[in-house]
């Protein structure tokens, strides 16, 4: 017996992110079922697949059985970016409505009409929309199950023998199954739409795809003017891009902080910059970006609480940032739609990193990111953040993420929700009261697998808004307890 395998060509879906989830696309000549409840995007996805693959040489046939006639359906589908009227005009995409045949002759008449059209036009792509109502009415009859089984087997035989890749769109509730349909199908894609608290969440799941490995689990999805899109769930973060561990240190732009960290941030690390409101987290992260630009390293800043124009007006580095943006050395990405998912955030961040070849990234802030997430996604915030940071550092990007931290002198915490362990390094900013004055202190809590200073040093803002780290507060004890007292040691410079 020969060891040669039959090569199966994979067709692109035309749906952003879906091919990755499917394992490369839909196998050519496969028989697929796209199922889900009303309004979950089945018809939109069916049209998107048809238009993505149709050409004068490889025509697509879109069959509507029971439901909207083509003239009404196209009125809405042509609003999407994927819709190409030229493909309708030249016959690359043909529409066939079988409502009358279904009403008069049932399954047998529908099968005959589909067979006749296939023999006449020889389509390479066939989409059969909304056959579910016809199936339900047939199942109500005395021989319903056997009729459905016979119909599905004959339909699959007709479509496979004419070498067409087929998609059946069916309206199914969660947990509802038709043995005949599910057995015959080579691929099964389930679309979900649910209301969770005050948000609407769309998801997609590949439950079955013969002959290839798909990405398991539920993947966040959405519908925009571009059509249906899927945000693949990142199962495990990619491996870090590095040659020698810690071979190169990334300078933050704050000399005193670089010294505290043992020479800077190890390249490709994620750093958590935690501090209370007004402590200068944004200013420090901006210096990190400006320093990178001076060293030929492009940067990315993702903001969640202010629009880019407002952000540039409020930061002391606004003019420098505008200049870097014009030079395409920096991109400020605003991510604050309702019901944001971590997968959508990650896709936007990865795209921006690749677009400008960024080596540094700032997330300002994790507190804003959490608020921007849909309610259901906040429940998995730690897991999602772990995957997001891992994906960015896996691209070789050094990441600095700011987080709002309420000063609590009775409970020493380095981050809300216990996320401190997810990052490679932690820089802590605190307010301290000394001599009746509110002063600021900075310290490095950890730098994974690297030595760092354990000193607490005072810092302040120099003219122009830059952070300057000063002397070590060695003459005081109990600074983090809220009741500092002067010790006997002398301050070190």
Buried (B, 14 or more C-beta within 10 A) or exposed (E): EEEEEEEEEBBBBBBBBBBBBBBBBBBBBBBBBBBBBEEBBBBBBBBBBBBBBBEEEBBBBBBBBBBBEBEEBBEEBEEBEBBBEEBBEEEBBBBBBBBEBBEEBBBEBBBEBBBEBBEEBEBBBBBBBBBBBBBBBBBEEEEBBEBBBBBBEBBBEBBBEBEBBBBBBBBBEEEEEBEBBBEBBBBBBBBBBEEEEEBEBBBBBBBBBEEBEBBEEEBBBBBEEEBBBBBBBBEEBEEBEBEEEBEBBBBBBBEBBBBBBBBBBBBBBBBBBBBBEEBBBBBBBBBBBBBBBEEEBBBBBBBBBBEBEEBBEEBBBBEBBBBBBEEEBBBBBBBBEEBBBBBBBBBBBBEBBEEBEBBBBBBBBBBBBBEBBBEBBBEEBEEBBBBBBBBBBBBBBBBBBBBBBEBEEEEEBBBBBEBBEBBBBBBBBBBBEBEEEEBBBBBBBBBBEBEBBEBBBBBEEEEEBBBBBBBBBBBBBEBBEBEBEEEEEEEEE
